[in-house]
Amino acid sequence: MFKFLFRKKEIEAIKETQRETVERAVKELNEILEGMAEKARISVDLQSGLIDVDLPEQMPDEALALPAPEKAETATKSEETPDEEKPAAA
């Protein structure tokens, strides 16, 4: 019944040259950056040849998933009650 699980399949790895890898990565990065409302700052270190992407503090999809920082701080402060407001035990 499950003989297909034990068959050996020849898996051929897709080989990608360094040029193809860089072209694909740049294309994907450009597609992502193009769709962003608040653009990221990109810099290139000419000595090392490395690229640095400085993203906004909060991305749009993160804003949908998390509560706003002000609301979270306000909720935490309102939950805390000082000891002075509690009635003294007799």
PyMOL Python script that loads the backbone (N, CA, C, O; Angstrom):
from pymol import cmd

cmd.read_pdbstr("""\
ATOM      1  N   MET A   1       0.812  -1.193   0.000  1.00  0.00           N
ATOM      2  CA  MET A   1       0.000   0.000   0.000  1.00  0.00           C
ATOM      3  C   MET A   1       0.862   1.266   0.000  1.00  0.00           C
ATOM      4  O   MET A   1       0.582   2.203  -0.748  1.00  0.00           O
ATOM      5  N   PHE A   2       1.908   1.299   0.833  1.00  0.00           N
ATOM      6  CA  PHE A   2       2.748   2.483   0.930  1.00  0.00           C
ATOM      7  C   PHE A   2       4.110   2.270   0.266  1.00  0.00           C
ATOM      8  O   PHE A   2       5.115   2.816   0.722  1.00  0.00           O
ATOM      9  N   LYS A   3       4.142   1.502  -0.778  1.00  0.00           N
ATOM     10  CA  LYS A   3       5.403   1.216  -1.457  1.00  0.00           C
ATOM     11  C   LYS A   3       6.027   2.482  -2.045  1.00  0.00           C
ATOM     12  O   LYS A   3       7.249   2.574  -2.163  1.00  0.00           O
ATOM     13  N   PHE A   4       5.195   3.456  -2.413  1.00  0.00           N
ATOM     14  CA  PHE A   4       5.719   4.687  -3.004  1.00  0.00           C
ATOM     15  C   PHE A   4       6.601   5.453  -2.017  1.00  0.00           C
ATOM     16  O   PHE A   4       7.446   6.243  -2.437  1.00  0.00           O
ATOM     17  N   LEU A   5       6.417   5.231  -0.708  1.00  0.00           N
ATOM     18  CA  LEU A   5       7.230   5.917   0.279  1.00  0.00           C
ATOM     19  C   LEU A   5       8.672   5.411   0.294  1.00  0.00           C
ATOM     20  O   LEU A   5       9.598   6.148   0.634  1.00  0.00           O
ATOM     21  N   PHE A   6       8.846   4.162  -0.075  1.00  0.00           N
ATOM     22  CA  PHE A   6      10.162   3.547   0.037  1.00  0.00           C
ATOM     23  C   PHE A   6      10.936   3.551  -1.277  1.00  0.00           C
ATOM     24  O   PHE A   6      12.085   3.114  -1.326  1.00  0.00           O
ATOM     25  N   ARG A   7      10.313   4.041  -2.330  1.00  0.00           N
ATOM     26  CA  ARG A   7      11.025   4.154  -3.605  1.00  0.00           C
ATOM     27  C   ARG A   7      12.031   5.274  -3.523  1.00  0.00           C
ATOM     28  O   ARG A   7      11.791   6.294  -2.877  1.00  0.00           O
ATOM     29  N   LYS A   8      13.146   5.085  -4.170  1.00  0.00           N
ATOM     30  CA  LYS A   8      14.161   6.128  -4.203  1.00  0.00           C
ATOM     31  C   LYS A   8      13.948   6.961  -5.459  1.00  0.00           C
ATOM     32  O   LYS A   8      13.924   6.453  -6.580  1.00  0.00           O
ATOM     33  N   LYS A   9      13.797   8.238  -5.231  1.00  0.00           N
ATOM     34  CA  LYS A   9      13.631   9.162  -6.348  1.00  0.00           C
ATOM     35  C   LYS A   9      14.935   9.911  -6.536  1.00  0.00           C
ATOM     36  O   LYS A   9      15.601  10.291  -5.573  1.00  0.00           O
ATOM     37  N   GLU A  10      15.273  10.111  -7.760  1.00  0.00           N
ATOM     38  CA  GLU A  10      16.453  10.915  -8.039  1.00  0.00           C
ATOM     39  C   GLU A  10      16.040  12.381  -8.030  1.00  0.00           C
ATOM     40  O   GLU A  10      15.245  12.832  -8.855  1.00  0.00           O
ATOM     41  N   ILE A  11      16.590  13.090  -7.097  1.00  0.00           N
ATOM     42  CA  ILE A  11      16.284  14.507  -6.978  1.00  0.00           C
ATOM     43  C   ILE A  11      17.438  15.285  -7.604  1.00  0.00           C
ATOM     44  O   ILE A  11      18.590  15.158  -7.190  1.00  0.00           O
ATOM     45  N   GLU A  12      17.112  16.069  -8.578  1.00  0.00           N
ATOM     46  CA  GLU A  12      18.129  16.858  -9.242  1.00  0.00           C
ATOM     47  C   GLU A  12      18.120  18.266  -8.671  1.00  0.00           C
ATOM     48  O   GLU A  12      17.121  18.980  -8.757  1.00  0.00           O
ATOM     49  N   ALA A  13      19.242  18.652  -8.090  1.00  0.00           N
ATOM     50  CA  ALA A  13      19.350  19.982  -7.499  1.00  0.00           C
ATOM     51  C   ALA A  13      19.462  21.027  -8.601  1.00  0.00           C
ATOM     52  O   ALA A  13      20.151  20.824  -9.601  1.00  0.00           O
ATOM     53  N   ILE A  14      18.784  22.130  -8.405  1.00  0.00           N
ATOM     54  CA  ILE A  14      18.855  23.220  -9.365  1.00  0.00           C
ATOM     55  C   ILE A  14      20.093  24.041  -9.022  1.00  0.00           C
ATOM     56  O   ILE A  14      20.211  24.594  -7.928  1.00  0.00           O
ATOM     57  N   LYS A  15      20.992  24.107  -9.962  1.00  0.00           N
ATOM     58  CA  LYS A  15      22.225  24.858  -9.726  1.00  0.00           C
ATOM     59  C   LYS A  15      22.046  26.274 -10.253  1.00  0.00           C
ATOM     60  O   LYS A  15      21.572  26.501 -11.365  1.00  0.00           O
ATOM     61  N   GLU A  16      22.443  27.207  -9.413  1.00  0.00           N
ATOM     62  CA  GLU A  16      22.293  28.612  -9.752  1.00  0.00           C
ATOM     63  C   GLU A  16      23.671  29.263  -9.668  1.00  0.00           C
ATOM     64  O   GLU A  16      24.383  29.089  -8.679  1.00  0.00           O
ATOM     65  N   THR A  17      24.041  30.002 -10.690  1.00  0.00           N
ATOM     66  CA  THR A  17      25.333  30.684 -10.659  1.00  0.00           C
ATOM     67  C   THR A  17      25.263  31.866  -9.703  1.00  0.00           C
ATOM     68  O   THR A  17      24.176  32.284  -9.305  1.00  0.00           O
ATOM     69  N   GLN A  18      26.414  32.400  -9.338  1.00  0.00           N
ATOM     70  CA  GLN A  18      26.439  33.566  -8.456  1.00  0.00           C
ATOM     71  C   GLN A  18      25.733  34.750  -9.105  1.00  0.00           C
ATOM     72  O   GLN A  18      25.031  35.502  -8.428  1.00  0.00           O
ATOM     73  N   ARG A  19      25.912  34.920 -10.401  1.00  0.00           N
ATOM     74  CA  ARG A  19      25.254  36.011 -11.116  1.00  0.00           C
ATOM     75  C   ARG A  19      23.732  35.859 -11.029  1.00  0.00           C
ATOM     76  O   ARG A  19      23.028  36.834 -10.764  1.00  0.00           O
ATOM     77  N   GLU A  20      23.230  34.661 -11.247  1.00  0.00           N
ATOM     78  CA  GLU A  20      21.785  34.421 -11.180  1.00  0.00           C
ATOM     79  C   GLU A  20      21.260  34.649  -9.762  1.00  0.00           C
ATOM     80  O   GLU A  20      20.162  35.174  -9.577  1.00  0.00           O
ATOM     81  N   THR A  21      22.051  34.249  -8.765  1.00  0.00           N
ATOM     82  CA  THR A  21      21.652  34.447  -7.370  1.00  0.00           C
ATOM     83  C   THR A  21      21.538  35.929  -7.044  1.00  0.00           C
ATOM     84  O   THR A  21      20.556  36.352  -6.435  1.00  0.00           O
ATOM     85  N   VAL A  22      22.526  36.722  -7.438  1.00  0.00           N
ATOM     86  CA  VAL A  22      22.519  38.153  -7.168  1.00  0.00           C
ATOM     87  C   VAL A  22      21.374  38.826  -7.919  1.00  0.00           C
ATOM     88  O   VAL A  22      20.666  39.656  -7.348  1.00  0.00           O
ATOM     89  N   GLU A  23      21.185  38.479  -9.187  1.00  0.00           N
ATOM     90  CA  GLU A  23      20.103  39.078  -9.974  1.00  0.00           C
ATOM     91  C   GLU A  23      18.744  38.760  -9.364  1.00  0.00           C
ATOM     92  O   GLU A  23      17.878  39.632  -9.302  1.00  0.00           O
ATOM     93  N   ARG A  24      18.546  37.527  -8.913  1.00  0.00           N
ATOM     94  CA  ARG A  24      17.276  37.132  -8.295  1.00  0.00           C
ATOM     95  C   ARG A  24      17.057  37.888  -6.992  1.00  0.00           C
ATOM     96  O   ARG A  24      15.957  38.378  -6.736  1.00  0.00           O
ATOM     97  N   ALA A  25      18.108  37.987  -6.158  1.00  0.00           N
ATOM     98  CA  ALA A  25      17.989  38.663  -4.865  1.00  0.00           C
ATOM     99  C   ALA A  25      17.679  40.149  -5.048  1.00  0.00           C
ATOM    100  O   ALA A  25      16.841  40.700  -4.334  1.00  0.00           O
ATOM    101  N   VAL A  26      18.348  40.799  -6.001  1.00  0.00           N
ATOM    102  CA  VAL A  26      18.105  42.222  -6.250  1.00  0.00           C
ATOM    103  C   VAL A  26      16.691  42.426  -6.778  1.00  0.00           C
ATOM    104  O   VAL A  26      16.016  43.382  -6.396  1.00  0.00           O
ATOM    105  N   LYS A  27      16.248  41.542  -7.644  1.00  0.00           N
ATOM    106  CA  LYS A  27      14.885  41.647  -8.187  1.00  0.00           C
ATOM    107  C   LYS A  27      13.851  41.512  -7.063  1.00  0.00           C
ATOM    108  O   LYS A  27      12.899  42.289  -6.996  1.00  0.00           O
ATOM    109  N   GLU A  28      14.040  40.527  -6.187  1.00  0.00           N
ATOM    110  CA  GLU A  28      13.112  40.328  -5.070  1.00  0.00           C
ATOM    111  C   GLU A  28      13.132  41.526  -4.125  1.00  0.00           C
ATOM    112  O   GLU A  28      12.081  41.976  -3.667  1.00  0.00           O
ATOM    113  N   LEU A  29      14.322  42.041  -3.833  1.00  0.00           N
ATOM    114  CA  LEU A  29      14.432  43.200  -2.949  1.00  0.00           C
ATOM    115  C   LEU A  29      13.746  44.420  -3.545  1.00  0.00           C
ATOM    116  O   LEU A  29      13.050  45.149  -2.838  1.00  0.00           O
ATOM    117  N   ASN A  30      13.936  44.647  -4.842  1.00  0.00           N
ATOM    118  CA  ASN A  30      13.293  45.779  -5.510  1.00  0.00           C
ATOM    119  C   ASN A  30      11.770  45.647  -5.500  1.00  0.00           C
ATOM    120  O   ASN A  30      11.068  46.645  -5.339  1.00  0.00           O
ATOM    121  N   GLU A  31      11.253  44.432  -5.670  1.00  0.00           N
ATOM    122  CA  GLU A  31       9.804  44.220  -5.636  1.00  0.00           C
ATOM    123  C   GLU A  31       9.245  44.553  -4.252  1.00  0.00           C
ATOM    124  O   GLU A  31       8.176  45.152  -4.134  1.00  0.00           O
ATOM    125  N   ILE A  32       9.967  44.164  -3.223  1.00  0.00           N
ATOM    126  CA  ILE A  32       9.518  44.441  -1.853  1.00  0.00           C
ATOM    127  C   ILE A  32       9.564  45.936  -1.567  1.00  0.00           C
ATOM    128  O   ILE A  32       8.604  46.505  -1.046  1.00  0.00           O
ATOM    129  N   LEU A  33      10.690  46.575  -1.913  1.00  0.00           N
ATOM    130  CA  LEU A  33      10.855  48.008  -1.637  1.00  0.00           C
ATOM    131  C   LEU A  33       9.868  48.860  -2.431  1.00  0.00           C
ATOM    132  O   LEU A  33       9.426  49.906  -1.957  1.00  0.00           O
ATOM    133  N   GLU A  34       9.529  48.419  -3.622  1.00  0.00           N
ATOM    134  CA  GLU A  34       8.587  49.162  -4.459  1.00  0.00           C
ATOM    135  C   GLU A  34       7.199  49.224  -3.822  1.00  0.00           C
ATOM    136  O   GLU A  34       6.493  50.222  -3.965  1.00  0.00           O
ATOM    137  N   GLY A  35       6.811  48.173  -3.129  1.00  0.00           N
ATOM    138  CA  GLY A  35       5.485  48.119  -2.532  1.00  0.00           C
ATOM    139  C   GLY A  35       5.372  48.781  -1.177  1.00  0.00           C
ATOM    140  O   GLY A  35       4.275  48.853  -0.622  1.00  0.00           O
ATOM    141  N   MET A  36       6.472  49.267  -0.626  1.00  0.00           N
ATOM    142  CA  MET A  36       6.454  49.876   0.704  1.00  0.00           C
ATOM    143  C   MET A  36       5.970  51.317   0.634  1.00  0.00           C
ATOM    144  O   MET A  36       6.385  52.078  -0.239  1.00  0.00           O
ATOM    145  N   ALA A  37       5.092  51.685   1.559  1.00  0.00           N
ATOM    146  CA  ALA A  37       4.599  53.059   1.612  1.00  0.00           C
ATOM    147  C   ALA A  37       5.703  53.992   2.117  1.00  0.00           C
ATOM    148  O   ALA A  37       5.965  55.038   1.524  1.00  0.00           O
ATOM    149  N   GLU A  38       6.340  53.598   3.214  1.00  0.00           N
ATOM    150  CA  GLU A  38       7.462  54.369   3.754  1.00  0.00           C
ATOM    151  C   GLU A  38       8.733  53.677   3.288  1.00  0.00           C
ATOM    152  O   GLU A  38       9.015  52.544   3.676  1.00  0.00           O
ATOM    153  N   LYS A  39       9.493  54.366   2.457  1.00  0.00           N
ATOM    154  CA  LYS A  39      10.654  53.749   1.821  1.00  0.00           C
ATOM    155  C   LYS A  39      11.808  53.560   2.808  1.00  0.00           C
ATOM    156  O   LYS A  39      12.006  54.354   3.727  1.00  0.00           O
ATOM    157  N   ALA A  40      12.553  52.491   2.585  1.00  0.00           N
ATOM    158  CA  ALA A  40      13.730  52.205   3.392  1.00  0.00           C
ATOM    159  C   ALA A  40      14.926  52.975   2.847  1.00  0.00           C
ATOM    160  O   ALA A  40      14.966  53.319   1.665  1.00  0.00           O
ATOM    161  N   ARG A  41      15.896  53.243   3.711  1.00  0.00           N
ATOM    162  CA  ARG A  41      17.128  53.899   3.285  1.00  0.00           C
ATOM    163  C   ARG A  41      18.150  52.809   2.984  1.00  0.00           C
ATOM    164  O   ARG A  41      18.389  51.928   3.811  1.00  0.00           O
ATOM    165  N   ILE A  42      18.743  52.871   1.816  1.00  0.00           N
ATOM    166  CA  ILE A  42      19.697  51.858   1.384  1.00  0.00           C
ATOM    167  C   ILE A  42      21.061  52.518   1.208  1.00  0.00           C
ATOM    168  O   ILE A  42      21.181  53.569   0.578  1.00  0.00           O
ATOM    169  N   SER A  43      22.080  51.887   1.773  1.00  0.00           N
ATOM    170  CA  SER A  43      23.432  52.411   1.608  1.00  0.00           C
ATOM    171  C   SER A  43      24.357  51.260   1.223  1.00  0.00           C
ATOM    172  O   SER A  43      24.102  50.098   1.538  1.00  0.00           O
ATOM    173  N   VAL A  44      25.447  51.621   0.528  1.00  0.00           N
ATOM    174  CA  VAL A  44      26.423  50.638   0.083  1.00  0.00           C
ATOM    175  C   VAL A  44      27.779  51.025   0.643  1.00  0.00           C
ATOM    176  O   VAL A  44      28.229  52.159   0.481  1.00  0.00           O
ATOM    177  N   ASP A  45      28.424  50.076   1.301  1.00  0.00           N
ATOM    178  CA  ASP A  45      29.783  50.286   1.794  1.00  0.00           C
ATOM    179  C   ASP A  45      30.728  49.942   0.650  1.00  0.00           C
ATOM    180  O   ASP A  45      30.864  48.774   0.286  1.00  0.00           O
ATOM    181  N   LEU A  46      31.379  50.948   0.084  1.00  0.00           N
ATOM    182  CA  LEU A  46      32.210  50.740  -1.096  1.00  0.00           C
ATOM    183  C   LEU A  46      33.464  49.923  -0.803  1.00  0.00           C
ATOM    184  O   LEU A  46      33.987  49.261  -1.699  1.00  0.00           O
ATOM    185  N   GLN A  47      33.952  49.956   0.426  1.00  0.00           N
ATOM    186  CA  GLN A  47      35.148  49.185   0.759  1.00  0.00           C
ATOM    187  C   GLN A  47      34.840  47.694   0.867  1.00  0.00           C
ATOM    188  O   GLN A  47      35.576  46.866   0.329  1.00  0.00           O
ATOM    189  N   SER A  48      33.764  47.352   1.554  1.00  0.00           N
ATOM    190  CA  SER A  48      33.428  45.935   1.726  1.00  0.00           C
ATOM    191  C   SER A  48      32.502  45.426   0.635  1.00  0.00           C
ATOM    192  O   SER A  48      32.432  44.221   0.390  1.00  0.00           O
ATOM    193  N   GLY A  49      31.781  46.343  -0.031  1.00  0.00           N
ATOM    194  CA  GLY A  49      30.837  45.937  -1.069  1.00  0.00           C
ATOM    195  C   GLY A  49      29.515  45.432  -0.520  1.00  0.00           C
ATOM    196  O   GLY A  49      28.722  44.837  -1.250  1.00  0.00           O
ATOM    197  N   LEU A  50      29.274  45.667   0.762  1.00  0.00           N
ATOM    198  CA  LEU A  50      28.037  45.202   1.391  1.00  0.00           C
ATOM    199  C   LEU A  50      26.941  46.253   1.293  1.00  0.00           C
ATOM    200  O   LEU A  50      27.208  47.455   1.281  1.00  0.00           O
ATOM    201  N   ILE A  51      25.704  45.777   1.223  1.00  0.00           N
ATOM    202  CA  ILE A  51      24.531  46.638   1.150  1.00  0.00           C
ATOM    203  C   ILE A  51      23.865  46.641   2.515  1.00  0.00           C
ATOM    204  O   ILE A  51      23.726  45.589   3.139  1.00  0.00           O
ATOM    205  N   ASP A  52      23.452  47.808   2.982  1.00  0.00           N
ATOM    206  CA  ASP A  52      22.742  47.929   4.255  1.00  0.00           C
ATOM    207  C   ASP A  52      21.382  48.550   3.982  1.00  0.00           C
ATOM    208  O   ASP A  52      21.281  49.596   3.340  1.00  0.00           O
ATOM    209  N   VAL A  53      20.334  47.893   4.478  1.00  0.00           N
ATOM    210  CA  VAL A  53      18.972  48.397   4.308  1.00  0.00           C
ATOM    211  C   VAL A  53      18.473  48.828   5.677  1.00  0.00           C
ATOM    212  O   VAL A  53      18.342  48.010   6.587  1.00  0.00           O
ATOM    213  N   ASP A  54      18.196  50.118   5.817  1.00  0.00           N
ATOM    214  CA  ASP A  54      17.686  50.674   7.068  1.00  0.00           C
ATOM    215  C   ASP A  54      16.165  50.769   6.941  1.00  0.00           C
ATOM    216  O   ASP A  54      15.638  51.676   6.297  1.00  0.00           O
ATOM    217  N   LEU A  55      15.473  49.820   7.565  1.00  0.00           N
ATOM    218  CA  LEU A  55      14.013  49.742   7.458  1.00  0.00           C
ATOM    219  C   LEU A  55      13.337  50.715   8.409  1.00  0.00           C
ATOM    220  O   LEU A  55      13.934  51.124   9.405  1.00  0.00           O
ATOM    221  N   PRO A  56      12.093  51.091   8.111  1.00  0.00           N
ATOM    222  CA  PRO A  56      11.339  51.936   9.048  1.00  0.00           C
ATOM    223  C   PRO A  56      11.188  51.223  10.388  1.00  0.00           C
ATOM    224  O   PRO A  56      11.314  50.002  10.473  1.00  0.00           O
ATOM    225  N   GLU A  57      10.918  52.003  11.430  1.00  0.00           N
ATOM    226  CA  GLU A  57      10.815  51.409  12.768  1.00  0.00           C
ATOM    227  C   GLU A  57       9.710  50.354  12.839  1.00  0.00           C
ATOM    228  O   GLU A  57       9.863  49.333  13.509  1.00  0.00           O
ATOM    229  N   GLN A  58       8.606  50.602  12.151  1.00  0.00           N
ATOM    230  CA  GLN A  58       7.520  49.630  12.151  1.00  0.00           C
ATOM    231  C   GLN A  58       7.015  49.457  10.726  1.00  0.00           C
ATOM    232  O   GLN A  58       6.698  50.428  10.040  1.00  0.00           O
ATOM    233  N   MET A  59       6.946  48.217  10.302  1.00  0.00           N
ATOM    234  CA  MET A  59       6.469  47.898   8.963  1.00  0.00           C
ATOM    235  C   MET A  59       4.936  47.842   8.986  1.00  0.00           C
ATOM    236  O   MET A  59       4.351  47.582  10.037  1.00  0.00           O
ATOM    237  N   PRO A  60       4.275  48.081   7.842  1.00  0.00           N
ATOM    238  CA  PRO A  60       2.807  48.090   7.813  1.00  0.00           C
ATOM    239  C   PRO A  60       2.172  46.789   8.295  1.00  0.00           C
ATOM    240  O   PRO A  60       1.158  46.827   8.992  1.00  0.00           O
ATOM    241  N   ASP A  61       2.745  45.640   7.942  1.00  0.00           N
ATOM    242  CA  ASP A  61       2.152  44.382   8.383  1.00  0.00           C
ATOM    243  C   ASP A  61       2.346  44.165   9.879  1.00  0.00           C
ATOM    244  O   ASP A  61       1.531  43.490  10.508  1.00  0.00           O
ATOM    245  N   GLU A  62       3.397  44.714  10.459  1.00  0.00           N
ATOM    246  CA  GLU A  62       3.591  44.632  11.902  1.00  0.00           C
ATOM    247  C   GLU A  62       2.594  45.523  12.620  1.00  0.00           C
ATOM    248  O   GLU A  62       2.146  45.189  13.717  1.00  0.00           O
ATOM    249  N   ALA A  63       2.242  46.643  12.023  1.00  0.00           N
ATOM    250  CA  ALA A  63       1.283  47.562  12.634  1.00  0.00           C
ATOM    251  C   ALA A  63      -0.087  46.911  12.748  1.00  0.00           C
ATOM    252  O   ALA A  63      -0.836  47.199  13.682  1.00  0.00           O
ATOM    253  N   LEU A  64      -0.420  46.041  11.811  1.00  0.00           N
ATOM    254  CA  LEU A  64      -1.719  45.362  11.855  1.00  0.00           C
ATOM    255  C   LEU A  64      -1.732  44.266  12.912  1.00  0.00           C
ATOM    256  O   LEU A  64      -2.784  43.956  13.471  1.00  0.00           O
ATOM    257  N   ALA A  65      -0.570  43.676  13.192  1.00  0.00           N
ATOM    258  CA  ALA A  65      -0.518  42.531  14.091  1.00  0.00           C
ATOM    259  C   ALA A  65      -0.329  42.918  15.552  1.00  0.00           C
ATOM    260  O   ALA A  65      -0.679  42.141  16.440  1.00  0.00           O
ATOM    261  N   LEU A  66       0.213  44.094  15.818  1.00  0.00           N
ATOM    262  CA  LEU A  66       0.535  44.471  17.188  1.00  0.00           C
ATOM    263  C   LEU A  66      -0.269  45.686  17.627  1.00  0.00           C
ATOM    264  O   LEU A  66      -0.657  46.504  16.793  1.00  0.00           O
ATOM    265  N   PRO A  67      -0.522  45.813  18.919  1.00  0.00           N
ATOM    266  CA  PRO A  67      -1.187  47.027  19.388  1.00  0.00           C
ATOM    267  C   PRO A  67      -0.233  48.209  19.290  1.00  0.00           C
ATOM    268  O   PRO A  67       0.986  48.038  19.318  1.00  0.00           O
ATOM    269  N   ALA A  68      -0.782  49.379  19.178  1.00  0.00           N
ATOM    270  CA  ALA A  68       0.034  50.590  19.104  1.00  0.00           C
ATOM    271  C   ALA A  68       0.795  50.759  20.415  1.00  0.00           C
ATOM    272  O   ALA A  68       0.253  50.441  21.473  1.00  0.00           O
ATOM    273  N   PRO A  69       2.033  51.248  20.380  1.00  0.00           N
ATOM    274  CA  PRO A  69       2.826  51.376  21.604  1.00  0.00           C
ATOM    275  C   PRO A  69       2.160  52.249  22.660  1.00  0.00           C
ATOM    276  O   PRO A  69       2.235  51.917  23.843  1.00  0.00           O
ATOM    277  N   GLU A  70       1.503  53.365  22.281  1.00  0.00           N
ATOM    278  CA  GLU A  70       0.857  54.235  23.261  1.00  0.00           C
ATOM    279  C   GLU A  70      -0.282  53.505  23.966  1.00  0.00           C
ATOM    280  O   GLU A  70      -0.443  53.634  25.180  1.00  0.00           O
ATOM    281  N   LYS A  71      -1.060  52.750  23.225  1.00  0.00           N
ATOM    282  CA  LYS A  71      -2.183  52.025  23.822  1.00  0.00           C
ATOM    283  C   LYS A  71      -1.692  50.960  24.785  1.00  0.00           C
ATOM    284  O   LYS A  71      -2.281  50.761  25.847  1.00  0.00           O
ATOM    285  N   ALA A  72      -0.616  50.276  24.422  1.00  0.00           N
ATOM    286  CA  ALA A  72      -0.079  49.222  25.284  1.00  0.00           C
ATOM    287  C   ALA A  72       0.443  49.824  26.585  1.00  0.00           C
ATOM    288  O   ALA A  72       0.219  49.256  27.653  1.00  0.00           O
ATOM    289  N   GLU A  73       1.135  50.964  26.517  1.00  0.00           N
ATOM    290  CA  GLU A  73       1.648  51.616  27.723  1.00  0.00           C
ATOM    291  C   GLU A  73       0.509  52.119  28.602  1.00  0.00           C
ATOM    292  O   GLU A  73       0.572  51.993  29.824  1.00  0.00           O
ATOM    293  N   THR A  74      -0.526  52.685  27.998  1.00  0.00           N
ATOM    294  CA  THR A  74      -1.665  53.209  28.750  1.00  0.00           C
ATOM    295  C   THR A  74      -2.396  52.069  29.454  1.00  0.00           C
ATOM    296  O   THR A  74      -2.784  52.201  30.615  1.00  0.00           O
ATOM    297  N   ALA A  75      -2.583  50.957  28.758  1.00  0.00           N
ATOM    298  CA  ALA A  75      -3.280  49.810  29.346  1.00  0.00           C
ATOM    299  C   ALA A  75      -2.483  49.258  30.523  1.00  0.00           C
ATOM    300  O   ALA A  75      -3.066  48.889  31.542  1.00  0.00           O
ATOM    301  N   THR A  76      -1.174  49.197  30.397  1.00  0.00           N
ATOM    302  CA  THR A  76      -0.344  48.682  31.476  1.00  0.00           C
ATOM    303  C   THR A  76      -0.415  49.604  32.682  1.00  0.00           C
ATOM    304  O   THR A  76      -0.493  49.124  33.813  1.00  0.00           O
ATOM    305  N   LYS A  77      -0.389  50.913  32.471  1.00  0.00           N
ATOM    306  CA  LYS A  77      -0.443  51.866  33.568  1.00  0.00           C
ATOM    307  C   LYS A  77      -1.799  51.849  34.262  1.00  0.00           C
ATOM    308  O   LYS A  77      -1.865  51.997  35.483  1.00  0.00           O
ATOM    309  N   SER A  78      -2.884  51.669  33.505  1.00  0.00           N
ATOM    310  CA  SER A  78      -4.209  51.678  34.108  1.00  0.00           C
ATOM    311  C   SER A  78      -4.459  50.408  34.921  1.00  0.00           C
ATOM    312  O   SER A  78      -5.245  50.422  35.868  1.00  0.00           O
ATOM    313  N   GLU A  79      -3.797  49.319  34.556  1.00  0.00           N
ATOM    314  CA  GLU A  79      -3.972  48.076  35.311  1.00  0.00           C
ATOM    315  C   GLU A  79      -3.266  48.144  36.662  1.00  0.00           C
ATOM    316  O   GLU A  79      -3.699  47.520  37.630  1.00  0.00           O
ATOM    317  N   GLU A  80      -2.170  48.911  36.718  1.00  0.00           N
ATOM    318  CA  GLU A  80      -1.434  49.044  37.970  1.00  0.00           C
ATOM    319  C   GLU A  80      -2.158  50.024  38.887  1.00  0.00           C
ATOM    320  O   GLU A  80      -2.541  51.112  38.459  1.00  0.00           O
ATOM    321  N   THR A  81      -2.339  49.646  40.117  1.00  0.00           N
ATOM    322  CA  THR A  81      -2.963  50.551  41.086  1.00  0.00           C
ATOM    323  C   THR A  81      -1.975  50.787  42.213  1.00  0.00           C
ATOM    324  O   THR A  81      -1.387  49.834  42.725  1.00  0.00           O
ATOM    325  N   PRO A  82      -1.783  52.024  42.604  1.00  0.00           N
ATOM    326  CA  PRO A  82      -0.850  52.302  43.714  1.00  0.00           C
ATOM    327  C   PRO A  82      -1.404  51.745  45.019  1.00  0.00           C
ATOM    328  O   PRO A  82      -2.612  51.564  45.172  1.00  0.00           O
ATOM    329  N   ASP A  83      -0.501  51.478  45.952  1.00  0.00           N
ATOM    330  CA  ASP A  83      -0.890  50.917  47.244  1.00  0.00           C
ATOM    331  C   ASP A  83      -1.751  51.897  48.046  1.00  0.00           C
ATOM    332  O   ASP A  83      -2.525  51.464  48.900  1.00  0.00           O
ATOM    333  N   GLU A  84      -1.637  53.195  47.793  1.00  0.00           N
ATOM    334  CA  GLU A  84      -2.384  54.201  48.551  1.00  0.00           C
ATOM    335  C   GLU A  84      -3.887  54.087  48.310  1.00  0.00           C
ATOM    336  O   GLU A  84      -4.681  54.399  49.198  1.00  0.00           O
ATOM    337  N   GLU A  85      -4.285  53.642  47.113  1.00  0.00           N
ATOM    338  CA  GLU A  85      -5.715  53.571  46.802  1.00  0.00           C
ATOM    339  C   GLU A  85      -6.389  52.366  47.429  1.00  0.00           C
ATOM    340  O   GLU A  85      -7.616  52.330  47.528  1.00  0.00           O
ATOM    341  N   LYS A  86      -5.609  51.375  47.858  1.00  0.00           N
ATOM    342  CA  LYS A  86      -6.205  50.179  48.437  1.00  0.00           C
ATOM    343  C   LYS A  86      -6.657  50.483  49.865  1.00  0.00           C
ATOM    344  O   LYS A  86      -5.961  51.171  50.611  1.00  0.00           O
ATOM    345  N   PRO A  87      -7.834  49.961  50.240  1.00  0.00           N
ATOM    346  CA  PRO A  87      -8.289  50.200  51.623  1.00  0.00           C
ATOM    347  C   PRO A  87      -7.406  49.458  52.619  1.00  0.00           C
ATOM    348  O   PRO A  87      -6.936  48.352  52.354  1.00  0.00           O
ATOM    349  N   ALA A  88      -7.195  50.083  53.758  1.00  0.00           N
ATOM    350  CA  ALA A  88      -6.345  49.489  54.777  1.00  0.00           C
ATOM    351  C   ALA A  88      -7.113  48.399  55.492  1.00  0.00           C
ATOM    352  O   ALA A  88      -8.301  48.549  55.778  1.00  0.00           O
ATOM    353  N   ALA A  89      -6.435  47.302  55.780  1.00  0.00           N
ATOM    354  CA  ALA A  89      -7.069  46.182  56.495  1.00  0.00           C
ATOM    355  C   ALA A  89      -7.166  46.532  57.968  1.00  0.00           C
ATOM    356  O   ALA A  89      -6.206  47.052  58.538  1.00  0.00           O
ATOM    357  N   ALA A  90      -8.315  46.257  58.606  1.00  0.00           N
ATOM    358  CA  ALA A  90      -8.514  46.616  60.010  1.00  0.00           C
ATOM    359  C   ALA A  90      -8.199  45.483  60.923  1.00  0.00           C
ATOM    360  O   ALA A  90      -8.315  45.621  62.141  1.00  0.00           O
TER     361      ALA A  90
END
""", "prot")
cmd.dss("prot")
cmd.show_as("cartoon", "prot")
cmd.util.cbc("prot")
cmd.orient("prot")
